[in-house]
Amino acid sequence: MTTPEPAAAPAPDATTFRHVVGHLASGVTLVTTRTPEGPFGMTASSVTSLSLDPPMMLACLNTSSVTCAAVSASGAYGVNVLGEGQGHLAHQFATPASDKFAGVQVSEGVLGVPLLSEALARIECEVVEEVRAATHTVFLGRVRRAEAAEGAPLTYFRGGFGRFEFARDDAVYQRARQQVLERRYAADTVLLLDDLAYSLDVDKPAAFYALTRLAAEGLVRRDPERGYVVVPFTVRTSDETFDARCAIELGVIDMVCGRVPEPELAGLRARFEAMAALLVGDRFVDFDGYLDANYAYHEGLVSLAHSAALTTAFAQLHIKSVMTRSFGATPVTSQSFIEAQRGITEGMERGDAAAARAAVYRYTDLAKQRVREILQQTGGRL
Ligand SMILES: Cc1cc2nc3c(=O)[nH]c(=O)nc-3n(C[C@H](O)[C@H](O)[C@H](O)COP(=O)(O)O)c2cc1C
């Protein structure tokens, strides 16, 4: 049960409210209109559908904006929904300028408003009511025409633009990833789009999405002649990576152990605790979360040296991809990984370089040993 907030709790100030409401993800539109003075338009995310019967939309425009006055004067507005590659237009139309439409292809709608030819969707509205509220004017519009194209939308979340992803496609990708991790496909085989779609029982766009994400993760690679190929993974690949990480971390310990400022040690401890919470008993609570937290911990350890060269060398190991391929096939793991990393953390905290070094060696040996066990279980090549 949650405790009710005291009735007299103060309302959030503008900064807090902007931060909090920024968590409400939205699409991005250009609201456009035309008056005898010419075309007007502005970027707007406070646009939403209001009713289906009759079809109505509303747009909340700052009363001080030039476009707001123009919509009021013309009595009509267009809502142009931006696609994912149109972030530049969102910037262009959010910046005051006399020639906002420069370089933008438009057509004229039935209500005479300019409509973006390349928009993901276009909706033309006739203003039926204007409501003043605080700094804004809410335009209630009766929809006169609406049309949509194929594509993905531009999204807006916490002050930044992003892409939309179907949860459905993500689930397909997770299944494809599991198949690769379980070695359902031999190393170096070509993953054909049709075969993958068939084996996952999904349509081709979902299978293609899965392939592109597998490629980004380093599980498959795109061969210009053969298509998507399963990247071979052997004990040698993981041994080399874990040994290289070990060498970097030993170097860092030799450089800084005993001289690390207290706040940086506290940062390392916080990263350790965040990671430890994701491996309970002998299981990953959430493998991807653990992977991120583990990466953050080791990156934090390396960054104690304040050496751009070492941090870059660490990043180039692509350790997440190697860990995914080695440990990601099973949720079962061992608490001894956490204990070894606790040893590294405590060694650094005490300024005991010998203890920290021994823990790094122990952690590396555990990782290499675990890969052998997993490869044996899943029939990989030793
Ligand atoms: C992503 C994004 C969303 C925005 N949403 C709105 C909105 O819903 N309403 C609004 O009044 N201004 C919004 N703005 C700000 C206007 O686009 C900006 O003030 C613009 O310069 C106004 O143009 P104008 O004065 O030429 O009409 C948004 C800006 C961005 C970048």
Ligand as a Chemical Component Dictionary entry (heavy atoms), coordinates in Angstrom:
data_LIG
# 
_chem_comp.id                   LIG 
_chem_comp.type                 NON-POLYMER 
_chem_comp.pdbx_formal_charge   0 
_chem_comp.three_letter_code    LIG 
# 
loop_
_chem_comp_atom.comp_id 
_chem_comp_atom.atom_id 
_chem_comp_atom.alt_atom_id 
_chem_comp_atom.type_symbol 
_chem_comp_atom.charge 
_chem_comp_atom.model_Cartn_x 
_chem_comp_atom.model_Cartn_y 
_chem_comp_atom.model_Cartn_z 
_chem_comp_atom.pdbx_ordinal 
LIG C1  C1  C 0 10.168 18.672 -29.765 1  
LIG C2  C2  C 0 9.518  20.028 -29.601 2  
LIG C3  C3  C 0 8.188  20.089 -29.272 3  
LIG C4  C4  C 0 7.543  21.317 -29.116 4  
LIG N1  N1  N 0 6.229  21.330 -28.808 5  
LIG C5  C5  C 0 5.591  22.519 -28.678 6  
LIG C6  C6  C 0 4.199  22.540 -28.415 7  
LIG O1  O1  O 0 3.533  21.508 -28.326 8  
LIG N2  N2  N 0 3.602  23.758 -28.274 9  
LIG C7  C7  C 0 4.311  24.923 -28.380 10 
LIG O2  O2  O 0 3.732  25.999 -28.213 11 
LIG N3  N3  N 0 5.644  24.922 -28.651 12 
LIG C8  C8  C 0 6.293  23.762 -28.813 13 
LIG N4  N4  N 0 7.626  23.737 -29.119 14 
LIG C9  C9  C 0 8.351  25.019 -29.275 15 
LIG C10 C10 C 0 8.080  25.702 -30.618 16 
LIG O3  O3  O 0 8.337  24.831 -31.707 17 
LIG C11 C11 C 0 8.979  26.949 -30.761 18 
LIG O4  O4  O 0 8.689  27.827 -29.727 19 
LIG C12 C12 C 0 8.852  27.645 -32.107 20 
LIG O5  O5  O 0 9.998  28.439 -32.294 21 
LIG C13 C13 C 0 7.640  28.517 -32.268 22 
LIG O6  O6  O 0 7.705  29.040 -33.584 23 
LIG P1  P1  P 0 6.951  30.350 -34.100 24 
LIG O7  O7  O 0 7.060  31.404 -33.014 25 
LIG O8  O8  O 0 7.682  30.706 -35.358 26 
LIG O9  O9  O 0 5.559  29.941 -34.361 27 
LIG C14 C14 C 0 8.273  22.527 -29.287 28 
LIG C15 C15 C 0 9.619  22.467 -29.633 29 
LIG C16 C16 C 0 10.240 21.218 -29.787 30 
LIG C17 C17 C 0 11.690 21.159 -30.177 31 
# 
loop_
_chem_comp_bond.comp_id 
_chem_comp_bond.atom_id_1 
_chem_comp_bond.atom_id_2 
_chem_comp_bond.value_order 
_chem_comp_bond.pdbx_ordinal 
LIG C1  C2  SING 1  
LIG C2  C3  SING 2  
LIG C2  C16 DOUB 3  
LIG C3  C4  DOUB 4  
LIG C4  N1  SING 5  
LIG C4  C14 SING 6  
LIG N1  C5  DOUB 7  
LIG C5  C6  SING 8  
LIG C5  C8  SING 9  
LIG C6  O1  DOUB 10 
LIG C6  N2  SING 11 
LIG N2  C7  SING 12 
LIG C7  O2  DOUB 13 
LIG C7  N3  SING 14 
LIG N3  C8  DOUB 15 
LIG C8  N4  SING 16 
LIG N4  C9  SING 17 
LIG N4  C14 SING 18 
LIG C9  C10 SING 19 
LIG C10 O3  SING 20 
LIG C10 C11 SING 21 
LIG C11 O4  SING 22 
LIG C11 C12 SING 23 
LIG C12 O5  SING 24 
LIG C12 C13 SING 25 
LIG C13 O6  SING 26 
LIG O6  P1  SING 27 
LIG P1  O7  DOUB 28 
LIG P1  O8  SING 29 
LIG P1  O9  SING 30 
LIG C14 C15 DOUB 31 
LIG C15 C16 SING 32 
LIG C16 C17 SING 33 
# 
